[in-house]
Amino acid sequence: MRAFPAQSRAGTAVVRRPAQTPAAAALAVATIALLTVLALLWLAAAPAAHAATRGVEKGVSFTGYWNDSYVGSAPHASLRALHATGANWVMVLVTVYQDDIEATTISRTEPNTPTDASLRSIIGYAHHIGLKVMLKPQLDLLSDPTHWRGQIGPDFTDAEWTAWFASYDEQIVHYATLAAATHCEQFSVGCELDSSVGHEAAWRQVIADVRAVYHGRITYADDQITTAPHAVAWWDAVDLIGQDAYPTLSTRLHPTVAQLETGWAHYDRLLLRLQQRFDKPVIFTEIGARSIVGAAQAPWDWQVSGKIDLVGQARWYQAALKTFAARAWLKGLFFWQWYPDPTVGGRKDGSYTPRGKPAEVVLRSWFAHRLH
């Protein structure tokens, strides 16, 4: 996701919530209950229409932003709840940091980065309860709130890019080695590093170094399909074309499922062209929207405030699954996001998580079936 920062232990965006009258609160509860019923009715027949020729990876992103985020009984309980959605995959996030967009040194020693021991433990537990795992390292900026990872190195010299890639390579190979040791089934070599992807030779070397220590499937999480669809010229070097999917689908505050499907159509065509060009399957390394009014306008914006809209998020999930679940070129979807803290979510929560919301009902209904 674009510009996701270093976060507190809670890791949730702050959303201002307007005061509600008792009548409004009662109406909100009734609306949520009605939506839950409608979500089940929406999906009772739809997934069954997608004949099971092969299965799509049904995944959810598990996102901890502190050194001990994955430690203890609470993350285990949360991971079990994630599995109960019908997910058969989990993406485990680990974030490393550089100070700002001009830095060439990347560190995993900051207190925000989950420890290796905690990663080994949560990956082991995920396997124990029957989930397959994609480990997804992510780079963020520690002290540069006006920029994000996609803007790194605007004025780098060749020597500075060489230094940056050397530091990045060291970090990514470290986590590839951990992924191999913990038998992760997939690994992401990077996430939304837009300004760097034109350095093709350097990226091919990173991937070669990863393959030297890790022998599972490899992807990269790009986010430029609508703005620069040819930016990554080295998709042939990985196994899966990874996309973080947060396109603008509608300018409406309360779009219908049909309107959201129309919004997905252009994105769908772009993905098909990319897939055909490289003859590689596509995976949504991230896909999701917040449960606030107008979330479809800018799904990537984790900072915007807005009134809670559980219906809108559920419709967004429904439209995404209706659009892509039957695509033969789709290998997997990893919905963003699920927190290790099992208390995060519910009808008063405006963050991306579907937990305890009608969007979770949509997810469960689709995940109860093979998607194609």
C-alpha positions in Angstrom: 0.0 0.0 0.0 1.2 3.4 -0.9 3.0 5.4 1.9 2.2 3.1 4.7 4.3 4.5 7.6 6.0 3.2 10.6 3.2 2.7 13.1 2.5 2.3 16.7 1.7 -1.0 18.3 -1.9 -0.6 17.5 -1.1 0.1 13.8 -4.6 1.5 13.1 -5.4 4.7 11.3 -7.2 7.3 13.3 -10.6 8.1 12.0 -12.8 10.9 13.3 -16.3 9.6 14.1 -19.3 11.9 14.3 -21.5 11.6 17.3 -24.7 9.6 16.7 -28.2 10.1 18.1 -29.8 6.9 19.5 -32.1 6.8 16.5 -29.1 7.0 14.1 -27.2 4.4 16.0 -30.2 2.0 15.9 -30.5 2.6 12.2 -26.8 1.9 11.7 -27.1 -1.4 13.6 -30.2 -2.4 11.5 -28.3 -1.5 8.3 -25.4 -3.7 9.2 -27.6 -6.6 10.0 -29.5 -6.2 6.7 -26.2 -6.0 4.8 -25.0 -9.2 6.4 -28.1 -11.0 5.3 -27.8 -9.5 1.8 -24.1 -10.4 1.6 -25.0 -14.0 2.2 -27.7 -13.9 -0.4 -25.5 -12.1 -2.9 -22.9 -14.9 -2.7 -25.0 -18.0 -2.2 -24.9 -18.8 -5.9 -22.2 -16.6 -7.4 -19.1 -18.5 -6.3 -20.6 -21.8 -7.4 -20.8 -20.5 -10.9 -17.0 -20.6 -11.1 -16.2 -24.2 -12.0 -13.2 -25.5 -10.1 -10.5 -26.2 -12.6 -7.8 -25.1 -10.3 -7.7 -23.1 -7.1 -6.8 -19.5 -6.6 -4.7 -18.7 -3.5 -7.3 -17.3 -1.1 -5.2 -15.0 1.1 -5.3 -12.3 3.7 -2.4 -10.0 4.7 -1.3 -10.3 8.3 0.4 -7.0 9.3 2.4 -6.4 12.4 4.4 -3.1 12.8 6.4 -3.7 16.0 9.2 -5.9 17.0 6.9 -8.2 19.1 3.7 -7.8 17.0 3.7 -11.6 16.2 4.6 -12.7 19.8 2.1 -14.3 22.2 -1.3 -15.8 22.3 -3.2 -12.7 20.8 -1.6 -13.0 17.3 -2.3 -16.8 17.4 -6.0 -16.1 18.1 -6.1 -13.5 15.4 -4.5 -15.8 12.9 -7.0 -18.5 13.7 -9.8 -16.0 13.0 -8.1 -15.1 9.7 -8.1 -18.8 8.8 -11.7 -19.1 9.8 -12.6 -16.8 6.9 -11.8 -19.7 4.6 -8.4 -18.3 3.7 -5.8 -20.9 2.8 -2.9 -18.5 2.5 -1.6 -15.7 4.7 0.8 -13.0 3.8 3.1 -12.2 6.7 4.5 -8.6 6.5 7.9 -7.5 7.8 9.0 -3.9 7.4 12.5 -2.6 7.2 13.4 1.1 7.2 15.7 3.8 5.7 15.7 7.2 7.2 14.5 9.2 4.2 14.4 9.2 0.4 18.0 10.3 0.2 19.4 7.5 2.5 21.3 4.6 1.0 21.4 2.4 4.2 18.5 0.1 5.1 18.0 -1.3 8.6 16.0 -4.1 10.2 17.2 -3.2 13.7 14.6 -0.5 14.4 12.1 -1.4 17.1 9.4 -1.3 14.5 10.7 -4.3 12.6 9.3 -7.7 13.8 12.2 -9.9 15.1 13.4 -12.9 13.2 12.4 -15.1 16.2 8.8 -13.7 16.1 8.6 -14.3 12.3 9.8 -17.9 12.6 7.2 -18.4 15.4 4.2 -17.0 13.5 5.1 -18.6 10.3 5.4 -21.9 12.1 2.0 -21.4 13.7 0.4 -20.5 10.4 1.7 -23.8 8.9 0.5 -25.6 12.0 -3.1 -24.5 11.5 -3.1 -25.3 7.8 -2.2 -22.0 6.1 0.4 -21.5 3.4 2.6 -18.5 3.8 4.0 -15.7 1.6 6.6 -13.7 3.4 6.6 -10.1 2.2 9.3 -7.7 3.2 8.4 -4.0 2.8 10.6 -0.9 3.0 9.3 2.3 4.6 10.8 5.7 5.6 11.5 6.2 9.2 11.8 10.0 9.4 10.3 11.4 6.2 6.5 11.8 6.4 6.2 13.9 3.3 7.5 11.1 1.0 7.0 7.4 0.5 9.0 4.4 -0.6 8.1 4.9 -4.3 10.1 8.2 -4.3 13.4 6.9 -3.1 16.6 8.4 -4.6 15.3 11.2 -6.9 18.8 12.7 -7.1 20.9 9.6 -6.6 24.1 9.3 -8.5 25.0 5.9 -10.0 27.3 5.3 -7.0 24.4 6.0 -4.6 22.1 3.7 -6.4 24.8 1.0 -6.2 25.1 1.6 -2.5 21.3 1.5 -2.0 20.9 -1.7 -4.0 23.8 -3.3 -2.0 22.0 -2.5 1.3 18.6 -3.6 -0.1 20.1 -6.8 -1.4 21.5 -7.6 2.0 18.1 -7.2 3.7 16.1 -9.0 1.1 18.5 -12.0 1.0 18.3 -12.2 4.8 14.5 -12.6 4.6 14.7 -15.0 1.7 17.0 -17.1 3.8 14.5 -17.0 6.7 11.7 -17.8 4.2 13.6 -20.9 3.1 14.4 -22.0 6.6 10.7 -21.7 7.6 9.4 -23.4 4.4 7.4 -20.3 3.2 5.7 -21.3 -0.1 6.1 -17.8 -1.6 8.3 -14.8 -1.2 8.1 -11.2 -2.4 11.3 -9.5 -3.4 10.0 -6.0 -3.0 7.0 -3.7 -2.7 6.1 -0.5 -4.5 9.7 0.7 -5.0 8.6 2.7 -8.1 11.7 4.9 -8.5 14.0 1.9 -8.5 12.4 -0.5 -10.9 14.0 1.0 -14.0 17.4 -0.2 -12.7 16.8 -3.6 -14.4 20.2 -5.1 -14.1 20.3 -4.4 -10.3 16.9 -5.9 -9.8 17.8 -9.0 -11.8 20.9 -9.4 -9.5 18.7 -9.1 -6.4 16.4 -11.8 -7.8 19.3 -14.0 -8.6 20.7 -13.6 -5.1 17.3 -14.5 -3.7 17.0 -17.6 -5.8 20.4 -18.7 -4.6 19.0 -19.2 -1.1 15.3 -19.6 -1.6 13.6 -22.1 -4.0 9.9 -21.3 -3.7 7.8 -19.1 -5.9 8.9 -15.4 -6.1 6.9 -12.3 -6.9 7.3 -8.5 -6.7 4.5 -6.1 -5.6 4.1 -3.4 -8.1 1.5 -0.5 -8.0 2.0 1.2 -11.4 -0.3 -0.7 -13.7 -2.6 2.3 -14.3 0.2 5.0 -14.5 3.2 3.2 -15.9 2.2 -0.4 -17.0 5.6 -1.0 -18.6 7.7 0.3 -15.7 8.8 -3.2 -14.7 10.6 -4.8 -17.6 11.9 -7.8 -15.7 8.7 -9.7 -14.9 10.3 -12.7 -16.7 12.7 -13.0 -13.8 10.0 -13.8 -11.2 7.3 -16.5 -11.1 4.3 -14.3 -10.4 3.3 -10.8 -11.6 2.4 -9.1 -8.3 0.1 -6.1 -8.1 -1.0 -4.0 -5.2 -4.6 -3.2 -6.3 -5.9 0.2 -5.1 -7.2 1.9 -8.3 -9.9 4.6 -8.2 -13.1 2.8 -9.1 -15.7 5.5 -8.7 -16.0 9.2 -7.9 -19.3 8.5 -6.1 -19.5 8.5 -2.3 -21.8 5.4 -2.3 -21.2 3.4 -5.5 -23.2 0.3 -6.2 -21.6 -3.1 -6.9 -22.4 -2.7 -10.6 -20.7 0.7 -10.7 -17.7 -0.6 -8.9 -17.5 -3.5 -11.4 -17.5 -0.9 -14.2 -14.6 0.8 -12.4 -12.6 -2.5 -12.3 -13.1 -3.1 -16.1 -10.2 -0.9 -17.3 -7.9 -2.3 -14.6 -8.9 -5.8 -15.6 -7.9 -5.1 -19.3 -4.5 -3.7 -18.3 -3.8 -6.8 -16.2 -4.7 -9.1 -19.0 -2.4 -7.3 -21.4 0.5 -7.4 -18.9 -0.1 -11.1 -18.3 -0.2 -11.9 -22.0 3.0 -9.9 -22.6 5.0 -11.9 -20.1 3.0 -15.1 -20.0 3.0 -15.2 -16.2 0.1 -15.6 -13.8 -0.9 -12.5 -11.8 -1.3 -12.3 -8.0 -2.8 -9.5 -6.1 -0.2 -9.0 -3.4 -2.5 -6.5 -1.8 -6.1 -5.7 -2.6 -8.6 -3.8 -0.3 -10.5 -0.7 0.7 -11.3 1.0 3.9 -14.8 1.0 5.5 -15.4 4.7 5.1 -17.6 6.8 2.8 -15.9 7.5 -0.5 -13.2 4.8 -0.1 -13.5 3.8 -3.8 -12.3 7.2 -4.8 -8.8 6.6 -3.4 -8.5 3.2 -1.9 -4.7 3.7 -1.3 -5.2 6.6 1.1 -4.9 5.2 4.6 -4.9 8.7 6.1 -8.1 10.3 4.9 -10.9 10.7 7.5 -14.5 9.8 6.8 -17.7 8.5 8.3 -17.9 4.7 8.7 -19.4 3.0 5.7 -19.5 -0.8 6.2 -21.9 -1.3 3.2 -19.4 0.4 0.9 -16.5 -1.8 1.9 -18.7 -4.9 1.5 -19.7 -3.8 -2.0 -16.1 -3.1 -2.9 -15.1 -6.7 -1.9 -18.1 -8.1 -3.8 -17.2 -6.2 -7.0 -13.5 -7.2 -6.8 -14.4 -10.9 -6.4 -17.0 -10.9 -9.0 -14.6 -9.3 -11.5 -11.5 -11.4 -10.8 -12.4 -14.7 -9.2 -13.0 -16.5 -12.5 -10.0 -15.1 -14.3 -7.9 -18.0 -15.5 -4.7 -15.9 -15.3 -5.2 -15.0 -11.6 -3.1 -17.1 -9.2 -4.1 -15.4 -5.9 -5.6 -12.6 -3.9 -4.3 -11.3 -0.6 -6.8 -8.9 1.0 -5.4 -6.0 3.0 -5.4 -6.4 6.0 -5.7 -8.3 9.2 -4.1 -7.2 12.4 -2.3 -9.5 15.0 -4.3 -7.6 17.6 -7.6 -9.6 17.7 -9.6 -6.6 19.0 -9.1 -4.5 15.8 -12.1 -4.4 13.6 -15.9 -4.3 14.0 -18.6 -1.9 13.0 -16.9 1.2 14.5 -13.7 0.6 12.7 -12.8 2.6 9.6 -9.6 0.8 8.7 -8.9 -1.7 5.9 -9.6 -4.8 7.9 -12.8 -6.7 7.1 -12.8 -8.4 10.5 -16.2 -8.2 12.2 -17.7 -6.3 9.3 -20.0 -7.2 6.4 -16.9 -7.4 4.2 -15.9 -10.4 6.2 -19.2 -12.1 5.4 -18.5 -11.5 1.7 -15.0 -12.9 2.0 -16.2 -16.0 3.9 -18.9 -16.6 1.3 -16.5 -16.5 -1.6 -13.7 -18.2 0.2 -16.0 -21.2 1.0 -15.6 -22.1 -2.7 -12.8 -22.7 -5.1 -12.6 -19.4 -7.0 -11.8 -21.0 -10.4 
